[in-house]
Amino acid sequence: MSHVFPRHTKSNLPTVARGEGVYLYDQSGKQYFDGSGGAAVSCLGHGDPDVIAAIKGQLDSIAYAHTSFFTSDPAEQLADKLISHAPEGIDRVYLVSGGSEAMEAALKLARQYYVEIGQPQRRHVIARRQSYHGNTLGALATGGNEWRRAPFAPLMVETTHISPCFEYRGKRDEETTLEYGIRVADELEAEIRRLGEDSVFAFVAEPVVGATAGAVPAVEGYFKRIREICDRYGVLLILDEVMCGMGRTGKLFACEEDGVAPDIIAIAKGLGAGYQAIGAMLCSAKIYGAIEDGSGFFQHGHTYVGHPTACAASLAVLSKLTDGGLVDRSAEMGGKLQAALVQAFGQHPNIGDIRGRGLFRGIEIVEDRETKAPFAPERGINKLLKKETFAAGLICYPMGGTIDGVRGDHILLAPPFILEDNHIDEIVTKLGTAIGAVL
Ligand code: PMP
């Protein structure tokens, strides 16, 4: 009997034994292609010798020291390197242990900023219905998953939600893509006005929506309009790049593609590539300066903030992503993966959309590709796909969810950036086997 508390108490999972490159192996020796990098984590694949050496080297000098007493070389170097690649205006890094912690820190920093500058009446956050920002209470409140939020509804921070930017389902025939983006972005302005022009402190969004929708980028112009609206009403723009950041979309920061600079960015997952638990919140000089000139103290903290071993691992990861050219590789191989998916499944009667950026790809499963009607939830298509892909030796991230009353099933692919051309063939073949068995 296992004493580990799994997420699904009746699950009977195989035991992972080892990993090598793009593959994982269970105890029976079965090989799995890690087509989703877990949950878009393992961007370097498994067993990377440089990252392992960096961790071992750090353990030999100092594994951990509390940030109330010391800073450390790996934390300083990691922050410097992140800032040297960050969007304009982003100037400081707060190092945490994961994505939810990064989002919690982002929300608290944004709120504290307005308290520091004498606008404590700003207490509302606006987010989007199609989003996941983490499972801690603040992050959960900003997320749009009704089923995740429902049991904890009485504990939620005051957040309201506007429409996502989801062209496949949201664009009307009579409007252009640009008009669609502006229409849904303008919902932010309407919501700010409804709540009170000086009562909102932040708007939160994922530049490319991950787990809840399957790699959905916003349309061109959407985030520029969002930025304009935020500036008009003094609302801070928090971008959640926990899943889509760190090269996943073919740029180190996904928002580079959208041409906007946020006030705060949350990153995690690919930052540690699974070798250590690490996340970060990056903020602008304006926000940091207000706190420095005010109380001089960010009213937050965790025991493992700036963990030296995690930072050393992350620094090695970031060097490979940037200096080692892996972000560019994500862009290049992502284009090839998209083309191969379209070639193999583009005409399939149950595949409605194949989308994404870089090595972050989503496949929308529908009952009818003409009407875009989804399968009935009772069919449990995403669960069946998970079972069949796993049986075929492919790990991907099939999910289902209801957005604006429409239930969708999708598959999320987020393979390691080190994959080769033959691995793309392997993904397509194994996915084809699973799709053939289920649809
Ligand atoms: N934000 C986004 C966009 C995510 O995808 C996730 C994790 N799936 C989180 C936040 C939460 O990160 P973590 O699970 O590391 O707490």
Boltz pocket constraint, residues with backbone or C-beta under 6 A from the ligand:
constraints:
  - pocket:
      binder: B
      contacts: [[A, 39], [A, 97], [A, 98], [A, 99], [A, 100], [A, 101], [A, 103], [A, 132], [A, 133], [A, 134], [A, 135], [A, 206], [A, 210], [A, 211], [A, 240], [A, 241], [A, 242], [A, 243], [A, 244], [A, 268], [A, 269]]
      max_distance: 6.0
